[in-house]
Amino acid sequence: MPVNYVTPSAASLAPVAGVRIGIAEAGIRKKGRRDLTLIEVDEGSRVAGVFTKNRFCAAPVHVCRAHLAQASVRALVINTGIANAGTGEQGMAAARETCEGVAKLLEVAPNQVLPFSTGVILEQLPVDRLVAGLPAAAADLRADGWFDAAHAIMTTDTVAKAASRSVELGGRTVTLTGMSKGAGMIRPNMATMLGFIATDVHIAQDMLEGLVREVADLSFNSITVDGDTSTNDAFVVIATGQAENAEIIDEQSNGYAAFREALAGIAIELAQALVRDGEGATKFIEVAVEGGRDRDECRAVAYAVSHSPLVKTAFFASDPNLGRILAAVGYAGIDDLDVGKVSVWLSSAGEEVLVAERGGRATGYREEDGARIMQRAEIGVRIALARGDAAATVWTCDFSYDYVKINAEYRS
């Protein structure tokens, strides 16, 4: 079960003007499950996305990048079960055929369709089944389809992840609603996941593209479950422009700061939900590094700690074997780090315990205090490098027995 996360109710997920969503059972990998999602967006909508940096990126990632560069987007199609990655030219043909099937149904151009896939790698996508399921998904198109779609895009997720927010811009209420999926193979560049947010804000295309990159860095690129970067990661934001606010064209535009905060907030909420539902997770852990010379070295330290199987298994066992954290800080790649200035704290529920200082165990630290903190479901690790003013935060989870079981049985 996820760590302190419950899927929002269908009623709490606000429709976004200009967006309609439908789902269907296409039998792509298993019969009797919702595995196909179609999203239709009104003409004039602006769409921006960022994708995995894995060199073995999936066929739909290649197609999405090309289509975003060529045309205005009118539809997105998402299948689960088969990732269509490691599938060569046949996989590329399947991704294009998927777009053609959607285009024919919705009477748009194929390059106005963005395809997304998630699931097993190195297996061919049964595109005939996918295309056969599209009419049912199209018939289901509706403004309030977010709740069902969040369930339909799941793979090893135990719960659907979705969220809505609103913000006032120039006397107009702007709505943001989004969903994400992912529980394993989670690591930045992108985080291993699919994430989609729609909003009715009126915003210039170049501003949207910049914000998507910035927000991805603060959210989906600041999480890790197991350190594996997937082949299919994508984070996409759709802006329909139907809120009739004054267009956001630069950082000085009225409403820019408020919209940026709302977009970052909903993206962070969805990203943290992935970690809370990490495969086999029992603890949600925030690793905050401060006092670095720049943000990159702070992130390097945060990820070294967050990726360490030894650190993660210690948290699962609630075992305050916290020298593992110091070891991870030490191999994070900061060659001139003065370990004699490093301090480490554990915290939870308003309580903070100094664990290490001046290169070793803190004078007042008692192991029972560390154990008490580590028994809780939500834990903070704060690391001070004492070499500058930069900071960074990464969210992760523990490693449990169930992580191994889930991944050992993934294809069964």
Phi, psi and omega in degrees: 000147181293156181275105176053047175221132176231133178301130176300154178290158178301321183293336183275352181265107188284135173298152176246121181305130179095003180231131175230142187230137175224152180231165179203164172260109183256353181065036185296318175233323179227143179282155173076022175226148176288116186222010181223126181234133178240130178240121177254134179237146183294153175301141181094352177292151178248137186227137177220151181207160172232151191225169181305151174258007176297127182295339176267035185300149187290160179306314180298332177295315177302314183293317179301313180301316181295316183291323178297329180280343188258326194209167171284138186273136177240348182201152172234143178228132186232127173242149175243161180109311179234129185278344186051047177236142185069035186241006173060209183295328178297322177293320177297318178297321180294319178296319179292320179295325175301313180297321179295322178296317178294316182302318180296318181294317187264000179058051174233176178279147179304326182279004171265008181246133175252122179261145178223140178225152177209145180142218185284135178271151175077020173237140182289140178285126176285078189296333178297319178292320179299310182297324179294334180275348184297319179302323179293320177295320179294322179293337182270358185304128181201158183290332185259035184270006186298317184298312180293322180294322179299329176282324186289338182267004182288151168240264177274004175305144174265341177220156174281147181243124181203161181197156174224148174214163173221155181213144179270122177234112177057039179083001178248141176272121177258133182255141173230127175225139182211170177212156177213161174221150178148143177211335178222174191051048182253118175196147185294176183083042347287180164291150186282099188185173165242135178221135182224128175232134175242147179213153178264014181296151175260110187215144180293149183301315182293327176292319178298315181298319178294318180294322179298317178296316181295314182292323176301320181295325181279343189236276185292339175264017176233030178227158172202138171256309186224004177083000180267129177265123185283175180268351193236007185305139175204140173229119187233137175239131179250128176239112186275342178075014186267003177281347178063025171284161175299136186298133175278113184246342177202180184290347178268354181296144175301129177095349182302309185297319181293319180291318178302316180297319180292318180295315178297321181297315181288326178293318178296320178300315180291321179295316179295328178298325178297317180291319179299332179256020178305146185305115179076008186294140172237348180227141173253124190234129174256122178251109183249122180247131182230167176074025177270166178286328174209170184294327182298318180287330175295318178294322179300318178292315181300319180286325176301316178291315185291331181273343187295117176300328179292318177295314185294322178288328176296319178294321178301319182277357186056037182259114183283055174273069196274358169299338177297326177292315179299320179299318180295318176301320183292331180258016183287351175103012176266097190294330182256023179295129174269098185294341178291350179253358185279137175233148181225134176236151166249144180213157174189139174052041176085356180257132179232136183237126175283120185261315185222146176203154178051038174083007181202191181297134179295143185302317184269004184288134174241135185299327179296332176290317176297318180296322180296316178296315187288346177283348183275161185281334180237122189227141174250140171242120179246128183235123178253123182268339176056047178220010180173196184246001184280159180210160176200153180230138176231142177251136182214188179218177179275173172252124178244176175302324185293334177300314180295317181297314181300315183281333174292330184251018190304320185270359183274000000 
